[in-house]
Amino acid sequence: MARPAIDLAALELHELVSFVESLGYRPFHAKQVYRWIWKRGVSDFAQMTDLSRELRAALVESATVSVADVVAHDTSVDGTQKFVLRLADGKHIESVFIPDTPAQTFCVSTQVGCAMACAFCLTGKMGLVRNLSAAEITSQVRLLAGSLELLDKSFNIVLMGMGEPLHNYDATMKALRMLNEKEGLALHPKRITLSTVGLVPMMDKLAQEPLMPNLAVSLHAATEETRATIVPLNKKYSMQDVVDACKRFPLKKRSRIMFEYVMLAGINDSPQDARRLVKVLAGVKAKVNLLPLNEAPGIPFERPSDESINTFAKILADRGMAVSVRKSRGRDIRAACGQLIVEGQSGRKPAVQKAGAEP
């Protein structure tokens, strides 16, 4: 029986070197293949013209380069583009291109669905269908960069699409190493932002990684009670646990941790909440990113008034805290934060896990 084809898009460079050597070729041939896949976005071995015919034939016989299928592609009035991608098993994910932010930015998914079940997020209503592999995470970047002619340009990546990146830790970190590889896209870690709702053990593990992305923490409240009502994970890892993990997290001299705060009318948007938030984040090198709710059917909350948003931001700024108010992008095509959902897919509806159980 023939062996299944090896997906070269799933391999780090050292793994690709081992594979190419197993075919009887030298490491520099592996680097050539890696550059074709990553720098040029080529998945057809016949187009890898600086490889010998013999090596190309060997690759055709034993390998493949996976590419997700684009099943829908929508463009917002503000230039944001949403790609719905079909994976090899028929599952669907969404990836978003956000231009001029001020850099070009790709918002990438790490799971089909999400187990965190945050009350204001449509993705959470899917439950967790499954984790993505490193190849499926990075294929979004390769596809968007190739489609948008950005393979040789600078861009940023935010792991803020469907899923909780730290709930799919190993695949996420492998994907970041692949994106960072100098023979490929050579994406510097400072151009990557990983967003987490606060899986404390995984935050501590991330703190030990040699490849360190920017960290964004989804806080969304200024009291334990409020956070527990909108972020179920708070019942396992409290807001104070998350903030303490942030205090332990190593930061470079000019770096800060971004705290994301979705603003919900009448829930977490009062002046008292703003003053409490300043106290919660005391001692943390922090920047707060206020995200007025992107309303959607099925989300039982409303966006605060502009006056409430501005008052909240001013209280933070007046107390010396770095703060920004994110302008929603892609709302008309349901590509904004909290709006990514693919209908017809669902996983188990997650229960809050017992203390001591790994997520």
C-alpha positions in Angstrom: 0.0 0.0 0.0 1.3 3.4 -1.0 2.2 5.8 1.9 0.0 8.9 2.2 1.5 12.0 0.7 3.4 14.2 3.2 2.0 17.7 3.5 5.0 20.0 3.1 2.9 23.0 4.3 2.8 21.3 7.7 6.5 21.0 8.2 9.0 23.4 9.9 12.2 23.8 7.9 14.2 21.3 9.9 11.4 18.7 9.3 11.4 19.5 5.6 15.2 19.1 5.5 14.8 15.6 7.0 12.1 14.7 4.5 14.1 15.9 1.5 17.1 14.0 2.7 15.0 10.9 2.9 14.5 11.3 -0.8 18.2 11.4 -1.4 18.6 15.2 -1.7 20.6 17.8 0.2 19.4 20.4 2.7 19.7 23.3 0.3 17.1 21.7 -1.8 14.7 21.8 1.2 15.4 25.5 1.5 14.5 26.0 -2.2 11.2 24.1 -1.7 10.5 26.1 1.5 11.0 29.4 -0.3 8.7 28.3 -3.1 5.9 27.5 -0.7 6.3 30.5 1.6 7.9 33.3 -0.3 6.2 32.7 -3.6 3.0 31.0 -2.5 3.5 28.1 -4.9 1.8 24.7 -4.2 2.4 23.1 -7.6 5.7 21.3 -7.8 5.8 21.7 -11.6 6.2 25.4 -11.0 9.2 25.1 -8.8 11.5 25.6 -11.7 14.9 25.8 -10.0 14.4 22.2 -8.7 15.7 19.3 -10.9 13.1 17.3 -12.8 14.0 14.3 -10.7 13.3 16.1 -7.4 10.1 17.5 -8.7 9.0 14.0 -9.8 9.9 12.6 -6.4 7.8 15.3 -4.7 4.8 14.6 -6.9 5.0 11.0 -5.9 5.4 11.5 -2.2 4.3 15.0 -1.1 1.6 17.7 -1.4 1.2 21.3 -0.4 -2.2 21.9 1.2 -4.2 25.0 0.4 -7.6 25.8 1.8 -10.4 26.5 -0.7 -12.0 30.0 -0.7 -15.8 29.4 -0.7 -16.8 33.0 -0.1 -15.0 36.4 -0.3 -16.7 39.6 0.8 -15.5 43.2 0.8 -16.8 45.8 3.2 -17.4 49.4 2.4 -14.4 50.2 4.6 -12.1 47.9 2.6 -12.0 45.1 5.1 -12.2 41.7 3.3 -13.5 38.4 4.8 -12.5 35.0 3.4 -14.6 31.9 4.2 -12.3 28.9 3.8 -13.1 25.2 3.4 -10.7 22.8 5.0 -9.8 19.3 3.8 -12.5 17.7 6.0 -15.2 20.1 4.8 -15.2 22.3 7.9 -15.2 26.1 7.4 -13.3 28.9 9.1 -13.1 32.6 8.5 -10.1 34.9 8.1 -10.1 38.7 7.7 -7.9 41.2 6.0 -8.0 44.7 7.6 -6.1 47.3 5.5 -4.4 50.4 6.8 -4.5 49.8 10.5 -2.0 51.5 10.0 -0.2 48.4 8.7 -1.9 45.7 6.6 -3.3 43.2 9.1 -4.5 39.6 8.8 -6.9 38.3 11.5 -6.4 34.6 11.6 -8.4 31.7 13.2 -6.8 28.9 15.4 -9.9 26.7 15.9 -13.2 25.9 14.2 -15.5 27.5 16.7 -14.5 28.2 20.3 -15.0 26.6 23.7 -14.7 29.8 25.7 -18.4 30.8 25.2 -18.0 34.5 25.9 -21.5 35.9 26.1 -21.0 38.7 23.6 -19.2 36.6 20.9 -20.9 34.8 18.0 -18.0 32.4 17.6 -18.5 31.1 21.1 -22.1 30.2 20.3 -20.7 27.5 18.0 -18.9 25.7 20.7 -15.6 24.0 19.8 -15.8 21.9 16.7 -12.1 21.1 16.5 -8.6 22.6 16.7 -6.7 23.7 13.6 -3.4 22.2 12.7 -0.3 24.4 12.3 -0.7 23.9 8.5 -4.3 25.1 8.7 -3.4 28.2 10.7 -0.5 29.2 8.5 -2.4 28.4 5.3 -4.7 31.3 6.0 -1.6 33.6 6.0 -0.2 32.1 2.8 -3.6 32.3 1.1 -4.4 35.9 2.1 -0.8 37.1 1.4 -0.9 35.4 -2.0 -4.4 36.6 -2.9 -3.7 40.2 -1.9 -0.2 40.3 -3.4 1.5 40.8 -0.1 3.9 37.9 0.0 6.9 40.3 -0.4 5.3 43.1 1.7 5.2 43.8 5.4 2.0 42.9 7.3 0.8 42.1 10.8 -1.0 39.1 12.1 -3.5 39.0 15.0 -4.6 35.7 16.3 -8.0 37.0 17.1 -10.2 35.1 14.6 -12.2 32.1 15.5 -11.0 30.2 18.6 -8.8 30.7 21.6 -5.1 30.4 20.5 -3.8 29.1 23.9 -6.5 26.4 23.9 -4.7 25.0 20.8 -1.2 25.8 22.2 1.1 23.4 20.4 -0.3 24.0 16.9 -0.4 27.7 17.5 3.3 27.9 18.6 4.4 25.6 15.7 2.5 28.0 13.3 4.4 31.0 14.8 7.7 29.3 14.3 6.8 28.5 10.7 5.8 32.1 10.0 9.0 33.4 11.7 11.3 31.1 9.6 13.8 33.4 7.7 13.7 31.2 4.6 10.0 31.8 4.4 7.9 34.9 5.4 10.4 35.8 8.2 7.6 37.4 10.1 9.1 39.1 13.2 7.3 38.2 16.5 6.6 42.0 17.1 4.3 41.8 14.1 2.2 39.0 15.7 -0.4 39.6 18.4 -1.8 36.6 20.3 -5.2 37.2 22.0 -6.3 35.1 25.0 -9.2 35.2 27.3 -7.0 34.1 30.1 -5.9 30.5 30.2 -3.4 31.1 33.0 -1.3 27.9 32.8 -0.8 28.5 29.1 0.0 32.2 29.6 2.8 31.0 32.0 4.0 28.5 29.4 4.0 31.2 26.7 6.1 33.3 29.0 8.9 30.8 28.7 8.9 30.6 24.8 11.9 31.8 22.9 9.6 33.2 20.2 7.4 35.8 22.0 4.4 37.4 20.2 2.7 40.5 21.5 0.1 39.6 24.1 -3.5 40.8 24.2 -5.7 39.8 27.1 -9.5 39.8 26.8 -10.5 41.3 30.1 -13.9 42.8 29.4 -14.8 43.7 33.0 -13.5 45.5 36.1 -15.0 43.2 38.8 -14.9 39.5 39.3 -18.7 39.3 39.4 -19.3 41.1 36.1 -16.6 39.1 34.3 -18.0 35.8 35.5 -21.3 36.6 33.9 -19.9 37.3 30.5 -16.7 35.2 30.5 -17.4 31.7 31.8 -13.7 30.9 32.1 -13.6 33.4 35.0 -15.1 30.8 37.2 -11.9 28.7 36.8 -9.3 31.4 36.4 -10.4 34.6 38.1 -9.7 38.1 36.8 -7.1 38.5 39.5 -5.4 35.2 38.4 -5.2 36.6 34.9 -3.8 40.0 36.0 -1.3 38.2 38.2 -0.2 36.1 35.2 0.3 39.4 33.3 2.5 40.8 36.0 4.7 37.7 35.7 4.8 37.9 31.9 8.2 39.1 30.6 8.1 42.3 28.6 10.7 44.3 26.7 11.5 47.8 27.9 9.0 49.6 25.7 6.4 46.8 25.4 2.9 46.7 27.0 0.3 44.1 27.4 -2.9 45.0 25.5 -6.1 44.6 27.5 -9.2 44.2 25.3 -12.4 45.5 26.8 -15.6 44.9 24.9 -18.0 47.6 26.1 -21.6 46.5 26.8 -24.3 49.1 27.6 -25.4 49.0 31.3 -23.0 46.1 32.0 -19.4 47.3 32.2 -19.4 50.8 30.8 -20.0 53.1 33.8 -17.6 55.7 35.2 -17.3 53.5 38.3 -16.2 50.6 36.1 -13.5 52.8 34.5 -12.2 53.8 37.9 -12.2 50.2 39.1 -10.3 49.1 35.9 -7.5 51.6 36.7 -7.1 49.9 40.1 -7.3 46.4 38.7 -4.4 47.1 36.2 -2.2 49.0 38.7 1.3 47.7 38.5 0.9 46.2 35.0 2.5 47.8 31.9 -0.8 48.0 30.2 -2.7 49.6 27.3 -6.5 49.3 27.2 -8.2 48.8 23.9 -11.9 49.7 24.2 -14.1 47.8 21.8 -17.7 49.1 21.6 -19.8 46.0 21.1 -20.5 45.0 17.5 -24.2 44.2 17.8 -25.5 41.1 16.1 -28.6 38.9 16.2 -28.2 36.4 19.0 -26.1 38.7 21.2 -28.2 39.9 24.1 -26.3 43.2 24.7 -26.3 46.7 23.2 -23.5 49.0 22.2 -23.0 51.9 24.7 -23.6 55.5 23.6 -20.7 57.5 22.2 -20.9 59.7 25.3 -20.4 56.7 27.6 -17.5 55.4 25.6 -15.8 58.8 25.5 -16.3 59.3 29.3 -14.9 55.9 30.0 -11.8 56.5 27.9 -11.2 59.9 29.4 -11.3 58.6 32.9 -8.6 56.1 32.0 -6.5 58.6 30.2 -6.8 61.2 33.0 -5.4 58.6 35.4 -2.3 58.1 33.2 -3.4 54.9 31.5 -2.7 54.3 27.8 -6.1 53.8 26.1 -7.5 53.6 22.6 -11.0 53.1 21.2 -11.1 50.6 18.3 -13.0 51.6 15.3 -15.1 48.7 14.1 -14.1 47.4 10.7 -16.1 45.1 8.4 -19.4 45.2 10.4 -21.5 45.3 7.2 -20.0 41.9 6.2 -20.0 40.5 9.7 -16.2 40.5 9.8 -15.8 42.6 13.0 -14.6 41.4 16.4 -17.0 38.9 17.9 -18.9 38.4 14.6 -17.1 35.5 13.1 -19.4 32.5 12.8 -19.9 29.9 10.1 -23.5 28.7 10.2 -24.3 24.9 10.2 -21.2 23.9 12.2 -21.3 23.3 15.9 -19.4 21.5 18.6 -20.3 20.5 22.1 -21.6 23.4 24.2 -18.9 23.7 26.7 -19.5 23.5 30.4 -17.2 25.5 32.7 -14.5 23.0 33.7 -13.8 21.8 37.2 -10.9 23.4 39.0 -7.7 21.6 38.3 -8.8 20.2 34.9 -6.7 21.3 31.9 -8.7 23.3 29.3 
